[in-house]
């Protein structure tokens, strides 16, 4: 049964899903989850209605398990419970919070309770009719996210910028001044926890994201909760939990894109932070919104370590190495070029080596954030599958040199010379040696926090990170640290942007299939309905927008971005900007013309819409 379920989760096949529904108890739910978002429906998305009631930015949204209710939390410290289908708000909850609310979650078998956390460091649980159940002041800084347990409706966790994760179970009393052992994880004082998520099918796995660009997945079966007062707040605990909370040193696995994992292993970067983590319904994939970078999808059931690209295989082949020659027909090459530049690539297609070579070369020349590493991955794929193509080795070494990984580049150069002795007399060999020599002493431009160095054990765990499977380019996440990303069924991905645009990607091709104006400033929250093609979004605006497919007609959707390519290019420029420059730009300060041009492209793309605020 598990094999059949995995097959259905990776391939959209309606007859198979219908057959699965007839023979399996959970088939109806599975069919519903996979079919309520489709390509045609997503292309027709438009604003169905705007829910008004908050007086501040709406920072968090959450659907009830049955999809009947929607909870929203705001800077106005209120939680509103909506009935979106009826456009009603049956409950307006006045909370205990005095700071911006950052997270809301439904609790209880019948979604009869709501949990909230805020910038005042408090965690609250109250019934929908207002009765207070829990009032926690254990945290000493902003509580950014809550995560619930999919199998125990009264259990949840809170993640705070005070570097702690606290575990709650409403079946037991919680008194903040007591000696109750409810501290789940404690990091060092310089590590701010930004988000937390629980695997829906394996709830013993809990993913935690911090301000250091690494996602850590813990096995809570091997973690012993302890008393809060027992933890010593020392800098030595900078990025790893106190040993008093762990019963197994192998309790955690790190995940990060290879170029970020390796470059930041022994430093503390201020550019990257994990702002949101989400698992797919099968629990096999993890989507990560990386602040200051792109979206990354990790296949946690088929992982590859980031070290794979650093050390060549020790096996020696007698295959004759030669200059790369394309074996495709001319019409196939033309098709490959179109796929590369449009992003419309189906991984199920049996592609020739030339596709990966062309795509890798395109990324190598373009130089967007993460492109050099993506190119190196393509060249490595060619080496692994077509090991006789010399040009793949050459470009892989060039990428490693450009990344500043000179020791790795030297290892690959020596390896290529060992496999192909004739290469040493080639002109390209001398060029590679010259580039390695010229790069020595060159200091990499990385924004770091001075005088904070992780312990050696932490460095080793970072270098042992698991690499990403897919990446999604186009959006921009540099201004806030609460921006979400979500799965739309099994085949699509969505995320907001600093420019107020909602991006939707097709997962298998990683291409943008729709871009919609969702806010006049920033879209932070995107929450899909559990069973209907309906999305709730919010951001800096005080309203919550409901998106559903518009009628099939020739009428123009005024919220669709017409020139998406220009917007994507402008967003890449914005990402590459210095973080301080981005802040100044958002405050309206004058910036150099080369930097402001990207903002002008964004505004130009949006201004083409005749009525941006129309619903």
N, C-alpha and C positions, 0 to 999 in steps of 0.2 A: 504493500500500500504506500509506503514511504517513497519507493521508486516512482510509482505512478504520480504521486503528488508533486515530486520534484520535477517530473517531466511537464506537468501542467503549469507549474509555476514559471517555467522558462520558455514555454512556447504557447502562443495564443491559438488554440485549436478547439473550436466550438463543438464539433461532434464528439471529441474525446471528453470534453468537460460535461456534456450532456450524459454521456455514458457513465462517467464517474459519479454523477449525481444519482443515477439510478441504482448504483451498487454500493455506495458509501454513505454513511450517516451524515458526514459533514459536507457532502457534495453540493447541497443547495447553497450553503454559505460560500463555498469556494467559487461556484459559478457566479454568484452575485458580486463578489469582490473583484473578479477578473473581467467582468463585462460591463460594469457600470461606467467605466471610462473608456472611450474609444477614440480613434483618430478623428472621425467625422464630428463627434460631439465636442471634442476639445477645440476644433477649428471654429466652431460656432459659439464659443463661450462669450457671454456678455453679462452686464450687470442686471440681475433680475430685480433686486431691491436693495435699499440702504436702510440699515437698522440704526436709528438715532436715539440717543439717550445718555451717552457719556459726555462728560465735560472736559475730557483730556485725552491724550494719546491712548489708543487701545493697544496694549502690549502683549496680550495673550488671548487665545481662543481655545475652546475645547468642546467637541461634540460628546453628547452622552452615547453610551454603547448602542442604544437603539436608534440614534439619530433624530430623536424627537426634540431634544433640547440642545441649546448652544449656550455655553458660558463664556463671558468676556470679562477681562480685568483691565483696569485703566489707571492712568495717573491721578484720576479723581478719587482713588482709594475705594471705589465701589465695584462690586461684582454684579453683573446683570445676567439673569437667566432668561433666554429668549425661546420663544416658539417660532422658529424661522418660517415654517410653512404657513403659519397664520399671521406672521408679521406682528407678533405680540411679545410683550415682556411681562410675564406673570410674576416674576420675582426680581426685586431690586434689593440687594443685600448691602447694608451698611456694615462694613467690616471694622475690625480692631486696628487696621493698618493706618499709619500716618505717613507712609511713603508710597511711591509708585508700585502698583501690583505688577509682578512679572510673570506669574504662573498661576493657572487655575486647573483643577482636576476634579472630576466626578468620583465619588466614593460610594460604597454600599452596593448591595446586590441590585437594587432598584434605582440607582443613581440618586439616592435621597439626600446625599451630603455633598458638600463642595469644600475642597481644600484650596487654600490660597497662600501665596508667599509674596514678599514685597521687599522694597529697598530699605525698610526699617529693620530688617533682620528677623521679623516675626513670621511664624507659620500658624495659620488658623484653619480650623475645621468647624463648619457649622451646617446645620440642617437648612434645606432650601427655604424653610419657613422662618429661619432666623435664629434658632436656638444655638448657643455656642457649645461646642463639644470639646475642642482643644484650642489652647492658647499657649504657643511655645515661643520662648524668648531665649532659647539656648544659643542661637547663632549671634555672632557679634558684627556681622556685616550683611550686605545685600544678599538675599536668597533668590537666586536667579531662576532655578527650575525645580519642579516637583516631578516625580516619576511614580507611577502606581504599579502594583503587582497584578498581572493578568489572571492569576488563579486565586488570589486572596483579596477580596474587594475592600478590606479594611486596612490593608498594609500599603505603605508608601514611603518614599525617601525624599529628603530635601537636600539640595546642593547649594552651597553658599560661597561667596567670595572670601569668607574667613577661612577657606581651605578645608572645610569639613562637610561630610555627608552624614546625616542623621537618619536613623531608621525609626519608623513609627508603626505601631499596630494598635488600632483602636479597641481591640479586645482587652488591652491592658491599659491601666491608668498611666498618664504621662504628667509628671510633676517636675518642672525644670530644676527645682532646688534639691531634688532627691538624688540618691546614688544609683539611679536606674542605668543599666548598661545598654544604652541605645546609640552610642557613637559607632557608626559603620566604618568610616574611613577618615583619616586625618592627615592632610598634607602639611608641608611647611608653610610658614607665615607669608612667604613671597609667592605662593601658588594660589591663584584665584580660580575656583571651580565655576565654570560657565554653564554647563549643561549636564544632563544625566538621562539615560534611557535604559529600559529593561527589554530584553529579548522576549517577544510575545510567545514563542513556542518553547523556549528554554529559559524560564524566568530566573534561573540561578545565575545567568550571565547578566551583569550590569555594566554598561558602558559609561565612562566619565570623560568629559572634555574640559580642558583647562585653558589657561592663557599661554600655553607653551606648544601648541600645535600637535600634540599627541593625544590620540584617543586610547584610553586604557579600558580593557574589558576584564572585569574581575569575576571570579567564581565565588559567589557568596556562600557556597557550601563549605568553603575553606577559610572563611573569615569569621573571626570571633569578635562580636561587638563588645565594647568596653565602656567604662564610665568616662564621661567627658573630662572630669578634673584630673584624670590620670595621664593625659597627654601633655608632653612638654613641647611648647612652641619654640622650636629652635630652627635656625637657618639650615642645620644639617638635614632637616626633614623636607627640604625644599620641594622636591617633586615626587617623593614616594611615601606612602603611608607609614605611620609608626609601626615598628615591628610588633608592638603589643596587640595590634588588631589582626595580625596575620598568623595563621597556623601552618601555612605552606608557602615557601619562597616562590613557588611556581604558580601562584594564585592569579597572576596578571599576565596579559599579553598586550603589547603595544601595537598600534596601527597608525601609519602616517605615510603620505606620499614620499617616495624615495628621496627626492631632491631636498625636501624639507627635513626628513628624518636625519639624513646624513649631515647636512649643513648646520643643523641646530643641536646636534648631539651633545656638544660640550659647552654650549652657551645658552643664554636666555634671550630669546628674540622678542622684540616689542611689536613686530609686524604681524605675527600670526596668532590666532586664538580660535579655538573650536567654539562656534556659536550655537550649533544645534546638531543633534544626533537623532536619527530615526532608523528603525528596523523595518524591513518589509514584512508582510503578513506571515510569510513562511519562516521568518527568523533567519534566513540564509544570507541576506544582504544588509549592509549597513551604509546608510547615506550620511555624509558628513559635510556640513557647511563650514568651510575654512575661512575665517575672517582674514582679509588681506590677500585672498587667493581665490580658488575656484571651488566647485562642488566635486566631491570625490565619492565614488561608490566602491565599497570593499566587499568582495565575496568571501565571507568568513568561513565557508565550508571548503574552499579551494584556494588557500592563501599561498603567496610567494614572498619570501623575505626580501627586504630591500638590498641585502648583501649579494643577491644573485648577480647583479650587474657589475659588482666590484671585483669579483674573482673569477677568472676564466676556468673552464673545466680542465681537469688535469689529464683527461683522456687524449691520446694522440691519434690522429687520423692520417691515413696515407693518401687521402683524396687530394688530387691536384688542385691547388688554389689558383684562381684566375680572376681577371677583371670581370665585373658584373655585366651580363648581357641579358636584356629582356627577352623572354620567350613568348610573350603574348602577341596576339594579332594586333594590328594598328587600331582597329575599332575597339578592342578591349582596353588598350592604353588610354584612348580618348575617354572611355567610360570611367576608368579609374581616376583620371584627372578630375572629372566632374564630381565624382564621389568624394575625393579628397577635399576639394574646395567648398563643397556644399555640406559636407558632413554626413551625407546620406549613404552610410555604409552598413550592410547587413553582415554581421559576423558569421552567419551560417553559410555564406557563400565561400566556395573553395577558391581563395585568392592566390594569385601568383606572388612570388617574392617581390616582383617589381612594384606591386601596390604598396607594400610596406616600405620599400626603399624610397618611393616617390613621396609617400606621406611623411616619412622621417625627414627627408630632405626639405620638404615644405615647412615643417616645424622648425628645423635647424635654421632656415633662412628668416622665418617670421619673427622669432624671439619674443613671443609673449611669455607671461609668467608661466613657468613650468614647461615651456616648449622644448628646451634643450634636453630635459630629462625624458620627455615623451618621445623625442626623436631617438634618443639612446635606447629606449625600450623597443622601438620598432626595429632598429638595427640589430639588437640582441635577439629579437624574435627570428629575424632572417638567419642569423648565425646558428641558432638552435635548430631551425627547420631545414635550412639550406646551407650547411656549413662550408660549402666550397666557394661561396661568393666573397671574394677578397674585399670588394668595395664596402661591404657591410662592416667588416673589421675596421677599415680605415675611417669611416664616418663615426663609428662608435668611439674610437680613440679620440677623434676630433671633438666630439661632444663632451667626453670626460675632461679633456683639456680645457674647454670653454667653461665647464662647470667648476673648474679649479681643483678637480680630483686627480692630481698629477701622479700620485703613487698608483692609483688604479689604472690610469692611462699607460703608465710605464709597464705595469704587469701585462696589460693586453698587447702592448707593442712587442714585448719579449715573447709572449705566447704566439703571436702571429709569425714572428721571425722563426720560431721553433717549428711551427707547422709548415711554413712556406719559406725555406731559406733563401729562395730567389728574391724575396721581397726586400731583403736588406740592400740590394743594389738598385732598387727602384727609386726614382726621384721623390715619390710620395713618402718614403721612409725617412729621407733626410728632412723633408718639410715637417714631419711629425716630431722628429727629434728637436728641430729648431723651435717649434711652437712650445714644446715642453720646457725647453731651456729658457725661452723668453717669459714664460708664465711663472717661473720660479721667483719668489720674492714679491709677486704681485699680491696685494692685500685685497681680499674680497670685501665688497661693500655690503655689510649686513648690520641692520639696526639691532643693537643688543643692550641689555641692562648691565652696566658695569659692576664688577666686584661680586657677582653672583655666579658661582660655578657649581653644577650638579656633582654629586658624589660619583665615584667611578662605577658603582653598581648601576646607578641611574643611566649613566652614559652608555653602558653595555646594553641595557634594556632598550634604549632608544635606537642603537645601531642594529638591534635584533628585531626591529619593527617589521610588521607585515605590510606589503605594498598594496596600492589600489588596483582595482580592476578596470574601472572606467572613470573618466573625468568629463565634466560638463562646463563649457565655457560660455560666457555671455553676460552674466549678471555681475554686479559689483557689491562687495560687502566690506566696506572700510570704515563706516561711520558709527554703526551701533554694534553691540555685542549680544543682541537677542534675535538676530535674523534667522528665520527658520528655512527648512527645505523638507519636502515631503514626497512620498510616493503617491501617484495617482493610479490606483490599481497596481498591476504588475508590469505595465509597459511604458509608463510615463513618469517624469520627474518634474517637480515645480519648485520655484523659489522666488522670493521677492528681490528687490534691488534698492540701492541707495538713490537711484534716479526715479523711484516711484513706479517702476515697471515690473509686472509679473512675467516671468519667463517659464515656458513649458517645453521640455525636451522629450523626444522619443528616446527611450532608454537604449535600445539595441543599436541605434545609429548615432546617438549622442548629438543629434541635430535639433535645433530650435524649430518647433512647429507652430508656436504662437507666442506673441509678446503683446501684453495688454497694459494700458495705463491703469494702475490700481490705486494710486495716491498722488497727490500733488507734491509730495516730498519723498517719503521712504515707505516701502512696503516691508514690514517685518514678519507678519504672521500669515500663513496659508494653511488652512486645515480642511482637508477633503471630507465630505460626508461619508459615513461608513458603508452606505448601500446605494446612494443615488448620485448621479452626475451633478453634484453641487459642491461648490467651494466657498468657504468663508475666508475673507481676507481683511486685514486691518494694518494700520501703521500710524503715521503721525496725525492723520485726520482723525476726527472724533467719532466717525461713523464706522460701522461694520458693513462690508459689502458682501452680498451674496451673488455668486456667479453660476449661471446655468446656461445650457445651450439655447441660443436664440432661434426663432422660427426659420425654416428654410425658405429664404427669399433672396431677392437681389439687392435688398437694402444694405447700405454700408454700415459696418460696425465702427463707430467713431473712436472706440478705445483701442483698436488694433494699431500697432506701430507699423507704419508703411515701410520705412527704410531701416529694417532691423540690423543689417550689416554695419551701417554707420554707427548705430547705437552700440553694438558689440565692440567695435574698434575703439570708440570713445571710452567705454567702460574699462578696456584693457589699459588705456593710457592713464585713467584715473587710478587703477589699482597700482600701477608702477610709480605713482607719485609718492613723495615723502609723506608719511602719516601726518606730520605737522602741517604740511602744505594743504592736505585734504581738509583739515580742520579749518584753516584760514579761508579756504575756498568756500566752505559751507557757511562761514560767518560773513562772507561778502567782501573779504579783503582783495585787493588787486594782486594778481599773480602774473608771472611771466606769460607772454603770449602763447608759447608752445604748450603750456599746461592748460590755459583757459580754452584753447581750441577744442579740446575734448568735450568740455561742458557746453560749448556752443553747438557742437554736433548733436548732443543729447537734446538740447532745447529745440533745435531745428527739427529733429525727428518728431518731437512731441507737439510742436506748434502746428504741424501739418494737420492735426486733427481739428475738425471744425468746432467740436464741443467737448472738451476734456472732462467737464464736470457732469455731463448729462448721464442719466441713468437709463 
